[in-house]
């Protein structure tokens, strides 16, 4: 299978610029998956997978050994995303974390957290560098390759349908969408405005269970809040630590509100992992709103950002989503 073919060079991934969903025609929309960027090279029966920072992770993902066969032994450089899907078929970064950094994973881990590769761009085919070609031409060539098999897929793209795909992504709990100019070339290693990624914001009401002091100039004030939420059985769980979004004024306001609520022990029996000497625990009475990226499989908020205190809410309003409890 083309044993003499030279492997394509390693190519730094092109990056998308964060922003709102672009308006107007001339854009294709793709689903944004919550995983790890993968630069793939193949030649003959050989294949390599590199992470965004150029690290060789080939041995960590043996599922992808079918790539040379799917490509018919052709020489190719591809761009894609490695994910692990949850029971709902949605990419879940906390599940992928079980695989990251594990070389030569055993059969039990492969069964528990099988990786899927979504291929979304073609950069080199045989001896032809196609990165200067428009997005639509590269995608057409990729579709012709039919890079689809067990654990490998080429997801669809939707020209001039960004708003519709964004609405569908919201409905199905996806991370967001990426919009790409139909005429855009592939520019390695650059964060281009011809690719725009839009992450779907989520918000949750949480109850403040305690706080830890900051460092440096923040050492005498709140560095981060420890927040909780109630499950369907009415049990309180710690669901994260929130430091992003706290301003000087909000830290001062929270210290005043939390001072009379101090207690000597955690307000929840599920606090072992976060219990630490510097934590100041409080009665769970102050409700706050946070923005977040997703819930992890162990019911923790991913990338929470403080939005503010809700004075009109009882602590019982801080509820874990059923979907998070089921993960």
CORNOR-V785881 format. One record per backbone hydrogen bond with DSSP energy under -1.0 kcal/mol. NH is the residue of the N-H (numbers start at 0). CO is the residue of the C=O. Records with the same first field share a line. If there is no record, write none. Layout:
# CORNOR-V785881
NH = CO  CO
This chain:
# CORNOR-V785881
4 = 1
14 = 189
16 = 194
18 = 196
27 = 179
28 = 157
29 = 177
31 = 175
34 = 32
35 = 81
37 = 79
38 = 49
39 = 77
40 = 47
41 = 75
42 = 45
43 = 72
45 = 42
47 = 40
49 = 38
50 = 54
53 = 50
56 = 48
59 = 56
60 = 57
63 = 60
64 = 61
66 = 63
69 = 65
70 = 66
71 = 68
72 = 67
73 = 70
75 = 41
76 = 123
77 = 39
78 = 120
79 = 37
80 = 117
81 = 35
82 = 115
85 = 89
88 = 85
91 = 83
95 = 91
96 = 92
97 = 94
98 = 95
99 = 95
101 = 98
109 = 105
110 = 106
111 = 107
112 = 108
115 = 82
116 = 150
117 = 80
118 = 152
119 = 78
120 = 78
122 = 76
123 = 76
124 = 127
125 = 74
127 = 124
129 = 122
132 = 129
135 = 181
137 = 133
138 = 134
139 = 135
140 = 136
141 = 137
142 = 138
143 = 139
144 = 140
147 = 145
148 = 151
151 = 148
152 = 116
157 = 28
159 = 26
160 = 157
164 = 160
165 = 161
166 = 162
167 = 163
168 = 164
169 = 165
170 = 166
171 = 167
173 = 168
176 = 197
177 = 29
178 = 195
179 = 27
180 = 193
181 = 25
183 = 180
185 = 130
189 = 186
191 = 14
195 = 178
196 = 16
197 = 176
199 = 174
201 = 291
203 = 289
205 = 287
206 = 227
207 = 285
208 = 225
209 = 225
210 = 279
211 = 223
213 = 217  220
217 = 214
218 = 215
220 = 217
222 = 211
223 = 211
224 = 241
225 = 209
226 = 239
227 = 206
228 = 236
229 = 317
230 = 234
233 = 230
236 = 228
238 = 226
239 = 226
241 = 224
245 = 242
250 = 246
251 = 247
252 = 248
253 = 249
254 = 250
255 = 251
256 = 252
257 = 253
258 = 254
260 = 257
261 = 258
262 = 280
273 = 270
274 = 270
278 = 275
279 = 210
281 = 208
282 = 260
284 = 282
287 = 205
288 = 307
289 = 203
290 = 304
291 = 201
292 = 301
295 = 299
298 = 295
300 = 238
301 = 293
304 = 290
305 = 243
306 = 288
307 = 288
309 = 286
312 = 309
316 = 313
317 = 314
318 = 316
319 = 229
324 = 320
325 = 321
